[in-house]
């Protein structure tokens, strides 16, 4: 079984070298505040003050808050895709490990995003929200679609359901649940919502062989943790050489 290393259809657009460091600093600060507190409550004045620069300098790179928001989301998607591609390349012969690491990666990236941001972007910037949904769909189709196909060939993923249907089911669940009203109704955050959806979908598409492999991996991890704990207990209980002397 071989998972082909991810290949991007288009090269990620690069920023002009002279502006790169300064622009990235602005994007990083905005990303932190937008994702944590929401898009609406953070002003360009707030960002300029925190960065220790004038509003003129900030607006020179990003003429509006919407422009900065687009840059923040592009930066986020680029980091997500880079991590996912790295996992696909590293786990080129192990679909189960790739699935587990992809789930952990998605959960890690969504932990940064809090409900106020999702709510605000949907209300205040619906056109950008649509772009986010389109990009999210592309990422899921590209990454999980390839993984499901490889898993089917290796007997890990069911063959009685088409990979396309699996992807559409995953996308349908994400689109139906990962929106502010539904997440509030279900008491979910972006991180817990994605984790629950992907876990449920994966449990449904795994074959018996895949489930057994997953169970063994969990058991091996637990055995490893238990061994580590016992080792620490023995080392703690062992008298030091000075004490013996």
N, C-alpha and C positions, 0 to 999 in steps of 0.2 A: 504494500500500500504506500503510495507516495502522494503527498499533498504538494502540488506545485507552488513554489514561492510566489507570493502575491506580486502582481505586476500592475502598476498604475497605468491607466489608459492615457492620462494626461499628467504632465509634470506639474508639481505644485508651483504656483506662481511665487516668485521671489520678490522681496521688497528691494528697492534701490539700496546698494551697500551703504551709502552715506547716511541714510535714514534708518537703517535696519535696527541698530542698537536702541536708539531713542524711541522709535515706533514700537519696538517690542516691549520696552519698559512701560509705555503707556497702555499697551494691550494687556500686559500682565496685571497691572493695577486694576484696569477696568474689568477684566475677567474675574478677578477675585471679588470685587464689590458687586458687579452685576449678578453673578451666580449666587452669591450669599444673600444679598439684600433685595434683589429685584432690579429691573431696568429703570423703572419709573422713579424710584426714590434716590437714585444716585445722579448727581448733576455733574456737568463738566467743570463747574467751579470746584466741587469737592475733589475731583480727580486732580485738577491742576494744583490745588493747595497741597494735597498729599504728595504729589510728585515734586513739589518745590519748583514749579515752573509757572510761567504766565499762561493765561488762557490763550493768548495769541500764539504761543508756541504749540499748545495742544491742538488748537484749531488749524494750525498750519499743516499738521499731519492728517488730522481728521476733521473735516469741515462741519460735521454734525455728529450728534450722538448716535444717529442711525448708522452713519458711516463707521463709527468706532464699534458699534454692536456687530456689524457685518464682519469686521476684522477680527473681533473676539471669537465669533463663531467659526470663522475660517481657521483660526489658530487652534481652536478646540478640535475641530474635525480632523485637521492635519495630525494632531498628536494622537487622537484615537486611531486613525488609520495606520499611522506608523507603528503603534503598539500591536495592533491586530496583525499587520503584515509580518512583524517580527515573530509573533507566536506561530503563524502559519509556516514560516521558514524554519524555525527551531524545531517544531514538532512534525517534521516532514514524513515520519513513519509511524506516528502514533495518534490516531484520530481521537481516542478517549482523552488523552492528555491535552490535546488541542482544544477539545470541547470544554474541559474543565478550566483551562487557562483563559479561554475566550470569555467564559462566564465571569471569572474573577476580574478580568480586564474591564468588561462592560460595567460591572458593579463598581469597580474603583473609579471609573470616569464619571459615572452618574452620581456618586457620592458628593461630588463637588457642586452639583446643581441642586438648588433648593426650590421648593414650590413657588415662592414669590416670583422667581425669574420666569418660570414656565407660564405662570398666570399673566405677568406683565407683557411678555413678548407676544402672547396670543392676543391680548387686548390692544396694546399700544403699537405693535408692529406686525400685523397679520400677514403682510407680504413676506416678511423675513421668516415668520413662523412656518409658512408654506415651504420656503426654501429649506428650512431645517428638516421638515418632514420628508422632503424629496431626497435630501442628502442622506438622511438616516435610512431611508428605504434602499438607496443604492449601496450603502455600507453593509446592511444586513443581507441583501441579495448576493453581493459579491463574496462576502466572507463565508456566511453559513451555507450558501448555495454550493460552493465548491467543496466545503467540508462534508455536507450531506452526501454529495455524489461519491466522494472518496470513501466515506463510511459505508455506503451501500455496496461498493465493490469489495470491501473488506469484511462484509457480513456483520458490521457493527450497527448499521442503520437499516431499518426495514425496507424491503424492496416492493412490498405490496401497496405502498403509497408513494406517489411520484415525489421527487425532490421539489418540484415546482409547487405542488400542493402543500408540502411542509413549510416552504418559505412563505407562501401566501397566508397560511394559518398563523405563522409567527408574526408576520406583518400586520395581519388583521387584529391580533390580540394587542400588539403594541399600539396601534392607532386607536383602538377602542378604549384602552385603559390608561395609556400615558397622556392624559389630558387633565388639566386642573380640576374640573368638576368631578370626574370619576375618581381620581386619586384621592380627593377630599372625602368623597363618599365612602371609599374603601379604606381610608386611613393609611394611604401609601405615600411614600416619598419616591422620587425618581429612582433611587438606588434599590429600594425594596421592591418596587413595581417591576423593574427590569429583571431582577433576580428571580422573582416568582414566576413571571411569564416564561422566561427561558428555561427554568427548571421544569415547569409543567410540560412545555413542548418537548424538551429533550427526553423526559421520562416516557413520553408517548411514542417517540420515533425510534428509540433504541430497541434492538433485538434482544433475545434472551442472552446471547453471547455478550452484547454490549452491557446489559445490566449486571451480568456476573462479573465482567471486568471492572465495572464501576464499583461494585460491592467489595471486590478484592482490594482495590486501591484504597477504599476507605478503611478497610480492616488493616492493611499494611501501614497506613498513616497512624492509626490508633495504636498499633503495636509499637511503632517507632516512638510515639509520644510516651507510651508507658515505659519503654526501655530507657528513655531519657530521664523520666522522673525517678525511676529506680536507681539509675546511675548517680543522679544528684543526691539521693538519700544516702547511698553508700559512701559517697565522697564526703558528705557532711558528717556522717557517723564515724568515719575513719579518723583515729587520733593522729595529730600532727607529730612529726619527728621530734620537735622541741618538747612536746608534752611527754613523750615516751622517755626522753632523756631526763 
